[in-house]
């Protein structure tokens, strides 16, 4: 015959096991939510008006070599909108590289961003050919 102490231990063990499983699912969900939150913040940063304007100004620059670039736009030490744009875009991709290297952002997201970037380059080429 089963006594009350054995039943109590079985119920307590089942409760602890169920709580552990629930906690594991919560941790996995929280991890996904953190990745989603980070992605959305990066996406909104890249999609901000300042970043879009900086990217557009950056994409139309024609660079043959560094010397011609400096002759046309001035030295790096001279404050200008162009160098601010280059810094802004550079720091964004520097952050993305760090996040991928540290495996905080999955490389798959980086690959998808690169594919989107290629699509934009094609659009830009077609746009410039049309004008």
Backbone as a printed PyTorch tensor [residue, N CA C, xyz], in Angstrom:
tensor([[[  0.8370,  -1.1750,   0.0000],
         [  0.0000,   0.0000,   0.0000],
         [  0.8860,   1.2430,   0.0000]],

        [[  0.4340,   2.2880,  -0.6540],
         [  1.1880,   3.5310,  -0.7730],
         [  0.7890,   4.4470,   0.3780]],

        [[  1.7880,   4.9090,   1.0980],
         [  1.4650,   5.8000,   2.2180],
         [  1.4470,   7.2600,   1.7520]],

        [[  0.9630,   8.1180,   2.5800],
         [  0.7870,   9.5360,   2.2480],
         [  2.1160,  10.2480,   2.0300]],

        [[  3.1530,   9.8300,   2.6970],
         [  4.4720,  10.4540,   2.5380],
         [  5.0160,  10.1860,   1.1350]],

        [[  4.8620,   9.0130,   0.6080],
         [  5.3240,   8.6650,  -0.7340],
         [  4.5660,   9.4610,  -1.7870]],

        [[  3.2650,   9.5660,  -1.6230],
         [  2.4380,  10.3510,  -2.5450],
         [  2.8580,  11.8180,  -2.4990]],

        [[  3.1000,  12.3430,  -1.3090],
         [  3.5270,  13.7320,  -1.1390],
         [  4.8640,  13.9820,  -1.8420]],

        [[  5.7980,  13.0460,  -1.6940],
         [  7.1080,  13.1850,  -2.3490],
         [  6.9490,  13.1400,  -3.8630]],

        [[  6.1100,  12.2610,  -4.3700],
         [  5.8750,  12.1440,  -5.8160],
         [  5.2550,  13.4210,  -6.3750]],

        [[  4.2880,  13.9720,  -5.6570],
         [  3.6380,  15.2190,  -6.1070],
         [  4.6280,  16.3750,  -6.0680]],

        [[  5.4350,  16.4600,  -5.0190],
         [  6.4410,  17.5240,  -4.9160],
         [  7.4780,  17.4030,  -6.0300]],

        [[  7.9090,  16.1770,  -6.3150],
         [  8.8930,  15.9510,  -7.3890],
         [  8.3220,  16.3390,  -8.7440]],

        [[  7.0730,  15.9790,  -8.9650],
         [  6.4120,  16.3460, -10.2200],
         [  6.3040,  17.8650, -10.3460]],

        [[  5.9750,  18.5240,  -9.2640],
         [  5.8840,  19.9880,  -9.2680],
         [  7.2190,  20.6470,  -9.5680]],

        [[  8.2830,  20.1540,  -8.9690],
         [  9.6240,  20.7000,  -9.2210],
         [ 10.0170,  20.4730, -10.6760]],

        [[  9.7360,  19.2860, -11.2000],
         [ 10.0480,  18.9640, -12.5880],
         [  9.2770,  19.8870, -13.5420]],

        [[  7.9800,  20.0690, -13.2820],
         [  7.1560,  20.9440, -14.1210],
         [  7.6670,  22.3910, -14.0560]],

        [[  8.0640,  22.8400, -12.8810],
         [  8.5860,  24.1980, -12.7230],
         [  9.8920,  24.3610, -13.5050]],

        [[ 10.7560,  23.3390, -13.4810],
         [ 12.0220,  23.4030, -14.2160],
         [ 11.7770,  23.4900, -15.7200]],

        [[ 10.8480,  22.6970, -16.2260],
         [ 10.5050,  22.7290, -17.6570],
         [  9.9400,  24.1010, -18.0310]],

        [[  9.0430,  24.6120, -17.2170],
         [  8.4700,  25.9390, -17.4570],
         [  9.5640,  27.0000, -17.4880]],

        [[ 10.5020,  26.9460, -16.5580],
         [ 11.5980,  27.9080, -16.4720],
         [ 12.4760,  27.8310, -17.7220]],

        [[ 12.7480,  26.6240, -18.2150],
         [ 13.5510,  26.4600, -19.4310],
         [ 12.8530,  27.1170, -20.6210]],

        [[ 11.5550,  26.8890, -20.7510],
         [ 10.8120,  27.5250, -21.8410],
         [ 10.8050,  29.0420, -21.7140]],

        [[ 10.6950,  29.5460, -20.5040],
         [ 10.7120,  30.9900, -20.2910],
         [ 12.0640,  31.6000, -20.6630]],

        [[ 13.1440,  30.9240, -20.3150],
         [ 14.4800,  31.4170, -20.6740],
         [ 14.6410,  31.4570, -22.1930]],

        [[ 14.2080,  30.4100, -22.8880],
         [ 14.2950,  30.3810, -24.3550],
         [ 13.4660,  31.5010, -24.9670]],

        [[ 12.2660,  31.7010, -24.4370],
         [ 11.4080,  32.7760, -24.9350],
         [ 12.0460,  34.1420, -24.6920]],

        [[ 12.6050,  34.3340, -23.5140],
         [ 13.2520,  35.6020, -23.1800],
         [ 14.4490,  35.8650, -24.1050]],

        [[ 15.2030,  34.8390, -24.4190],
         [ 16.3410,  34.9770, -25.3330],
         [ 15.8670,  35.4020, -26.7160]],

        [[ 14.8060,  34.7750, -27.2100],
         [ 14.2510,  35.1680, -28.5140],
         [ 13.7540,  36.6080, -28.4910]],

        [[ 13.1160,  36.9990, -27.4140],
         [ 12.5980,  38.3660, -27.3120],
         [ 13.7300,  39.3850, -27.2830]],

        [[ 14.8340,  39.0500, -26.6040],
         [ 15.9960,  39.9530, -26.5910],
         [ 16.5790,  40.1060, -27.9860]],

        [[ 16.6880,  38.9890, -28.7320],
         [ 17.1860,  39.0680, -30.1030],
         [ 16.2490,  39.8940, -30.9800]],

        [[ 14.9620,  39.6980, -30.8110],
         [ 13.9880,  40.4650, -31.5840],
         [ 14.0800,  41.9480, -31.2410]],

        [[ 14.1980,  42.2680, -29.9650],
         [ 14.3130,  43.6620, -29.5360],
         [ 15.5770,  44.3080, -30.1090]],

        [[ 16.6890,  43.6050, -30.0520],
         [ 17.9370,  44.1290, -30.6060],
         [ 17.8060,  44.3420, -32.1060]],

        [[ 17.2360,  43.3720, -32.8020],
         [ 17.0360,  43.4950, -34.2460],
         [ 16.1720,  44.7020, -34.5750]],

        [[ 15.0900,  44.8810, -33.8380],
         [ 14.1890,  46.0060, -34.1070],
         [ 14.8750,  47.3480, -33.8480]],

        [[ 15.7000,  47.4110, -32.8040],
         [ 16.4240,  48.6620, -32.5460],
         [ 17.4430,  48.9450, -33.6390]],

        [[ 18.1540,  47.9210, -34.0920],
         [ 19.1080,  48.1110, -35.1870],
         [ 18.3790,  48.5150, -36.4640]],

        [[ 17.2740,  47.8590, -36.7150],
         [ 16.4770,  48.1500, -37.9010],
         [ 15.9590,  49.5870, -37.8670]],

        [[ 15.4740,  50.0300, -36.7150],
         [ 14.9640,  51.3990, -36.6250],
         [ 16.0990,  52.4190, -36.7130]],

        [[ 17.2840,  52.0530, -36.2330],
         [ 18.4280,  52.9490, -36.3790],
         [ 18.7880,  53.0780, -37.8570]],

        [[ 18.8710,  51.9410, -38.5500],
         [ 19.2300,  51.9720, -39.9670],
         [ 18.1490,  52.6850, -40.7750]],

        [[ 16.9030,  52.5570, -40.3670],
         [ 15.8010,  53.1740, -41.0970],
         [ 15.4920,  54.6010, -40.6780]],

        [[ 16.2600,  55.1480, -39.7510],
         [ 15.9860,  56.5180, -39.3060],
         [ 16.2890,  57.5140, -40.4270]],

        [[ 15.6570,  58.6410, -40.3680],
         [ 15.8250,  59.6710, -41.3960],
         [ 17.2950,  60.0960, -41.5120]],

        [[ 17.9650,  60.2850, -40.3810],
         [ 19.3730,  60.6890, -40.4100],
         [ 20.2410,  59.6520, -41.1120]],

        [[ 20.0150,  58.3710, -40.7730],
         [ 20.8350,  57.3200, -41.3670],
         [ 20.5240,  57.1650, -42.8520]],

        [[ 19.2690,  57.2480, -43.2300],
         [ 18.9100,  57.1410, -44.6500],
         [ 19.5240,  58.2830, -45.4560]],

        [[ 19.4550,  59.4960, -44.9180],
         [ 20.0700,  60.6270, -45.6090],
         [ 21.5780,  60.4690, -45.7080]],

        [[ 22.1990,  60.0200, -44.6270],
         [ 23.6510,  59.7970, -44.6440],
         [ 24.0030,  58.7310, -45.6760]],

        [[ 23.2310,  57.6590, -45.7230],
         [ 23.4950,  56.5830, -46.6810],
         [ 23.3330,  57.0700, -48.1130]],

        [[ 22.3070,  57.8520, -48.3690],
         [ 22.1050,  58.3850, -49.7330],
         [ 23.2510,  59.2980, -50.1470]],

        [[ 23.6740,  60.1730, -49.2410],
         [ 24.8000,  61.0590, -49.5710],
         [ 26.0780,  60.2560, -49.7830]],

        [[ 26.2390,  59.2060, -48.9960],
         [ 27.4370,  58.3700, -49.0890],
         [ 27.4670,  57.5750, -50.3990]],

        [[ 26.3290,  57.0680, -50.8250],
         [ 26.2760,  56.2040, -52.0030],
         [ 26.5650,  56.9390, -53.3060]],

        [[ 26.3720,  58.2500, -53.3610],
         [ 26.6170,  58.9790, -54.6110],
         [ 28.0600,  59.4580, -54.7550]],

        [[ 28.8660,  59.2600, -53.7200],
         [ 30.2690,  59.6840, -53.7790],
         [ 31.0180,  58.7820, -54.7450]],

        [[ 31.7940,  59.4000, -55.6180],
         [ 32.6480,  58.6430, -56.5190],
         [ 34.0810,  58.8000, -56.0230]],

        [[ 34.6930,  57.6760, -55.6870],
         [ 36.0490,  57.6930, -55.1410],
         [ 36.9620,  56.9360, -56.0930]],

        [[ 37.9390,  57.6460, -56.6290],
         [ 38.9280,  56.9920, -57.4940],
         [ 40.1260,  56.5590, -56.6540]],

        [[ 40.6330,  57.4970, -55.8710],
         [ 41.7130,  57.1800, -54.9420],
         [ 41.6740,  58.2020, -53.8110]],

        [[ 42.4580,  57.9500, -52.8030],
         [ 42.4030,  58.7840, -51.6000],
         [ 42.8290,  60.2200, -51.8800]],

        [[ 43.8770,  60.4140, -52.6550],
         [ 44.3690,  61.7710, -52.9270],
         [ 43.3250,  62.6240, -53.6340]],

        [[ 42.6810,  62.0700, -54.6550],
         [ 41.6290,  62.8240, -55.3500],
         [ 40.4450,  63.1050, -54.4230]],

        [[ 40.1430,  62.1430, -53.5690],
         [ 39.0530,  62.3230, -52.6150],
         [ 39.3530,  63.4980, -51.6770]],

        [[ 40.5710,  63.5600, -51.1600],
         [ 40.9550,  64.6460, -50.2470],
         [ 40.9650,  65.9810, -50.9750]],

        [[ 41.4170,  65.9960, -52.2380],
         [ 41.3980,  67.2450, -53.0170],
         [ 39.9660,  67.7580, -53.1850]],

        [[ 39.0540,  66.8350, -53.4540],
         [ 37.6690,  67.2270, -53.7080],
         [ 36.9130,  67.5810, -52.4270]],

        [[ 37.1100,  66.8130, -51.3350],
         [ 36.2860,  66.9630, -50.1360],
         [ 37.0260,  67.5410, -48.9320]],

        [[ 38.3210,  67.7430, -49.0570],
         [ 39.0790,  68.2940, -47.9450],
         [ 39.6150,  67.2050, -47.0230]],

        [[ 40.5080,  67.5700, -46.1210],
         [ 41.0980,  66.5710, -45.2170],
         [ 40.0730,  66.0460, -44.2080]],

        [[ 40.3840,  64.9080, -43.6670],
         [ 39.4960,  64.2670, -42.6950],
         [ 39.3290,  65.1330, -41.4560]],

        [[ 40.3330,  65.9020, -41.1190],
         [ 40.2750,  66.7390, -39.9110],
         [ 39.3460,  67.9380, -40.0730]],

        [[ 38.9940,  68.2610, -41.3080],
         [ 38.0840,  69.3870, -41.5580],
         [ 36.6470,  68.9020, -41.3800]],

        [[ 35.8990,  69.5120, -40.4550],
         [ 34.5170,  69.0570, -40.2340],
         [ 33.6590,  69.2610, -41.4850]],

        [[ 32.9390,  68.2330, -41.8630],
         [ 32.0180,  68.3440, -42.9930],
         [ 30.9170,  67.3010, -42.8420]],

        [[ 29.8340,  67.5200, -43.5430],
         [ 28.7120,  66.5800, -43.4960],
         [ 29.1190,  65.2200, -44.0460]],

        [[ 29.9530,  65.2320, -45.0720],
         [ 30.3870,  63.9830, -45.6830],
         [ 31.1160,  63.0990, -44.6850]],

        [[ 32.0570,  63.6620, -43.9500],
         [ 32.8060,  62.8630, -42.9850],
         [ 31.9190,  62.4270, -41.8150]],

        [[ 30.9410,  63.2380, -41.4670],
         [ 29.9770,  62.8340, -40.4400],
         [ 29.1720,  61.6380, -40.9340]],

        [[ 28.7640,  61.6780, -42.2080],
         [ 28.0210,  60.5560, -42.7990],
         [ 28.8630,  59.2810, -42.8110]],

        [[ 30.1160,  59.4110, -43.2290],
         [ 31.0040,  58.2460, -43.2750],
         [ 31.1750,  57.6640, -41.8790]],

        [[ 31.3810,  58.5290, -40.8850],
         [ 31.5130,  58.0510, -39.5050],
         [ 30.2400,  57.3550, -39.0240]],

        [[ 29.1010,  57.9500, -39.3050],
         [ 27.8330,  57.3980, -38.8520],
         [ 27.6050,  56.0020, -39.4400]],

        [[ 27.8070,  55.8690, -40.7290],
         [ 27.6120,  54.5710, -41.3780],
         [ 28.6820,  53.5850, -40.9210]],

        [[ 29.9160,  54.0510, -40.8220],
         [ 31.0040,  53.1850, -40.3810],
         [ 30.7940,  52.6460, -38.9840]],

        [[ 30.3600,  53.4860, -38.0600],
         [ 30.1300,  53.0320, -36.6830],
         [ 28.9670,  52.0490, -36.6160]],

        [[ 27.9520,  52.2590, -37.4400],
         [ 26.8320,  51.3180, -37.4540],
         [ 27.3120,  49.9300, -37.8680]],

        [[ 28.0880,  49.8580, -38.9640],
         [ 28.5670,  48.5560, -39.4270],
         [ 29.6500,  47.9960, -38.5180]],

        [[ 30.3800,  48.8540, -37.8430],
         [ 31.3350,  48.3910, -36.8390],
         [ 30.5850,  47.6780, -35.7170]],

        [[ 29.4780,  48.2660, -35.2740],
         [ 28.6340,  47.6380, -34.2500],
         [ 28.0730,  46.3140, -34.7480]],

        [[ 27.5910,  46.2830, -35.9960],
         [ 27.0580,  45.0370, -36.5460],
         [ 28.1290,  43.9520, -36.5780]],

        [[ 29.3310,  44.3050, -36.9900],
         [ 30.4240,  43.3390, -37.0240],
         [ 30.7420,  42.8000, -35.6450]],

        [[ 30.7540,  43.6790, -34.6560],
         [ 31.0100,  43.2550, -33.2780],
         [ 29.9250,  42.2880, -32.8040]],

        [[ 28.6750,  42.6220, -33.0800],
         [ 27.5670,  41.7730, -32.6360],
         [ 27.6010,  40.3990, -33.3050]],

        [[ 27.9900,  40.3580, -34.5720],
         [ 28.0940,  39.0700, -35.2590],
         [ 29.2760,  38.2830, -34.7140]],

        [[ 30.4210,  38.9480, -34.5300],
         [ 31.6070,  38.2590, -34.0160],
         [ 31.3540,  37.6580, -32.6390]],

        [[ 30.6410,  38.3880, -31.7980],
         [ 30.3410,  37.9030, -30.4490],
         [ 29.1340,  36.9680, -30.4200]],

        [[ 28.5870,  36.6950, -31.6070],
         [ 27.4300,  35.8050, -31.7660],
         [ 26.1950,  36.3000, -31.0030]],

        [[ 26.0910,  37.6090, -30.9070],
         [ 24.9030,  38.2150, -30.3070],
         [ 23.8230,  38.3440, -31.3810]],

        [[ 24.2520,  38.6940, -32.5880],
         [ 23.3700,  38.7140, -33.7450],
         [ 23.8020,  37.5480, -34.6200]],

        [[ 22.8630,  36.7980, -35.0960],
         [ 23.1830,  35.6430, -35.9150],
         [ 23.7340,  36.0960, -37.2630]],

        [[ 24.6760,  35.3500, -37.7800],
         [ 25.2580,  35.6610, -39.0830],
         [ 24.1910,  35.6130, -40.1740]],

        [[ 23.1290,  34.8370, -39.9500],
         [ 22.0320,  34.7700, -40.9200],
         [ 21.4110,  36.1540, -41.1150]],

        [[ 21.2520,  36.8950, -40.0260],
         [ 20.6940,  38.2470, -40.1270],
         [ 21.6430,  39.1470, -40.9110]],

        [[ 22.9430,  38.9630, -40.7020],
         [ 23.9390,  39.7370, -41.4390],
         [ 23.8470,  39.4200, -42.9260]],

        [[ 23.7070,  38.1350, -43.2590],
         [ 23.6160,  37.7210, -44.6660],
         [ 22.3670,  38.3140, -45.3100]],

        [[ 21.2460,  38.3200, -44.5850],
         [ 20.0130,  38.8950, -45.1210],
         [ 20.1700,  40.3960, -45.3440]],

        [[ 20.8910,  41.0680, -44.4380],
         [ 21.1300,  42.4990, -44.6050],
         [ 22.0110,  42.7540, -45.8240]],

        [[ 23.0100,  41.8950, -46.0450],
         [ 23.8770,  42.0480, -47.2090],
         [ 23.0830,  41.8370, -48.4950]],

        [[ 22.1780,  40.8620, -48.5030],
         [ 21.3560,  40.6220, -49.6870],
         [ 20.4710,  41.8230, -49.9770]],

        [[ 19.9120,  42.4100, -48.9330],
         [ 19.0870,  43.6110, -49.1100],
         [ 19.9400,  44.7480, -49.6470]],

        [[ 21.1670,  44.8560, -49.1490],
         [ 22.0710,  45.8970, -49.6140],
         [ 22.3710,  45.7290, -51.0970]],

        [[ 22.5630,  44.4860, -51.5420],
         [ 22.8090,  44.2250, -52.9630],
         [ 21.6050,  44.6450, -53.8030]],

        [[ 20.4030,  44.3930, -53.3000],
         [ 19.2030,  44.7970, -54.0280],
         [ 19.1590,  46.3160, -54.1770]],

        [[ 19.5590,  47.0210, -53.1040],
         [ 19.5580,  48.4790, -53.1720],
         [ 20.5880,  48.9780, -54.1750]],

        [[ 21.7350,  48.3020, -54.2590],
         [ 22.7570,  48.7000, -55.2280],
         [ 22.2310,  48.5480, -56.6460]],

        [[ 21.5260,  47.4600, -56.9050],
         [ 20.9460,  47.2410, -58.2240],
         [ 19.9270,  48.3290, -58.5280]],

        [[ 19.0960,  48.6660, -57.5340],
         [ 18.1020,  49.7300, -57.7210],
         [ 18.7930,  51.0440, -58.0300]],

        [[ 19.8880,  51.3370, -57.3200],
         [ 20.6200,  52.5810, -57.5370],
         [ 21.1770,  52.6260, -58.9550]],

        [[ 21.7580,  51.4990, -59.4260],
         [ 22.3160,  51.4470, -60.7810],
         [ 21.2330,  51.7120, -61.8050]],

        [[ 20.0870,  51.0560, -61.6340],
         [ 18.9860,  51.2380, -62.5990],
         [ 18.4700,  52.6700, -62.5560]],

        [[ 18.4520,  53.2410, -61.3380],
         [ 18.0010,  54.6250, -61.1750],
         [ 18.9450,  55.5740, -61.8940]],

        [[ 20.2450,  55.3600, -61.7700],
         [ 21.2220,  56.2610, -62.4120],
         [ 21.2400,  56.0570, -63.9280]],

        [[ 20.9920,  54.8150, -64.3800],
         [ 20.9320,  54.5740, -65.8270],
         [ 19.7060,  55.2600, -66.4450]],

        [[ 18.6230,  55.3250, -65.6970],
         [ 17.3860,  55.9340, -66.1900],
         [ 17.4930,  57.4450, -66.3090]],

        [[ 18.3520,  58.0550, -65.4750],
         [ 18.4370,  59.5260, -65.5280],
         [ 19.5160,  60.0100, -66.4360]]])
